[in-house]
């Protein structure tokens, strides 16, 4: 993708989602946004060449001192315009929320990414992924 395309997408994500999160949580930290294909597919990241990060359409966030479940629930309940919302590995001490935005598509896809059966058991849905780490349709992030 061109630099112009990536910058336009990042600006769109900031203006339509992240800025609203910052209004509520001024200490928000962006832990990842645009990643080139080479970086995204590095074994330590394990990302896909289809990742929205590779197009500047996804941003990973944390807020120091705030549980990521609270951030996830705020975005889900209070902000329109996101395409995908993923609560990433809440069993880890440094979990994050992945939020993506596409200019033409607004799927409102929600996912839990976790290796913990305890988190998946709360929702009781179908798991997917090579390690059964993903579960879709998460409307409220709940702490185990």
Secondary structure, 3 states (H helix, E strand, C coil): CCHHHHHHHHHHHHHHHHHHHHHHCCCEEEEECCCCHHHHCCCCCCCCCCCHHHHCCEEEEEECCECHHHHHHHHHHHCCCCCEEEEECCCCCCCEEEEECCCCCCCCEEEEECCCHHHHHHHCCCEECCCCCEEECCCCCCCC
